[in-house]
Amino acid sequence: MDYNRAIIVGRVTADPELRTTQGGQAVTTLGVATNRAWTDKNGQKQEETEFHNVVLWGRQAEVAAQFLTKGATVLVEGRLRTRSWTDKSGQQRRTTEIMAERMQLGPRPMGGGMPRGAGFGAGAGGAAAGAAVAGGGGDAPSAADEIPTINLDEEQAEIKPEDIPF
C-alpha cells in the first residue's frame, strides 16, 4: 500500500500569491518555513530550517490569501507532488510542492489582522487540530482577550442578541 502525506506547522515566508485559472478556480501559492533544533554530540545547539512550497485550491486558496501574511503560523496537510518543466534557457527544472488538502490558521499574532477567534481550532477546510498542534508562545494574547464572556449577574431580564459577542 502506498501513502503520500505531509503535515507541517510553520511560518509563512512571504505574503501568499492568489491567482485564478482560466476556468475561474482560485489557486494560491505560499512558502512555509519549518525549524528543527537539536543538541549535537558535543553539546552544541544546532538549528536547521526547511522551506516548503504549498499550493492551495478553491475556497482554501481564497482564505489563505485573505488571512495569511508573512510570519503567520499555519498548519498544512496534504500530499507531495513533484513537477518538472523546461525553463526559458532550456534547462530541465523540478520542484516538489505540498498540494494542500487541509489548511488551518495559526494563533493570531499581537496586533495581527486575523479575525478574533481564528486559530488552529477555527481554521478553514477541516476539523479542529486540537491541543496537540495548538502552539503556545510568549507573544500570545491572554485568555481574557481571546474568550468573550457574558455577565449574567447584571440585572437584565433577558439576554439581547446584540449582547452576544459572536
Secondary structure, 3 states (H helix, E strand, C coil): CCCCCEEEEEEECCCCEEEECCCCCEEEEEEEEEEEEEECCCCCEEEEEEEEEEEEEHHHHHHHHHHCCCCCEEEEEEEEEEEEEECCCCCEEEEEEEEEEEEEECCCCCCCCCCCCCCHHHCCCCCCCCCCCCCCCCCCCCHHHHCCCCCCCCCCCCCCHHHCCC
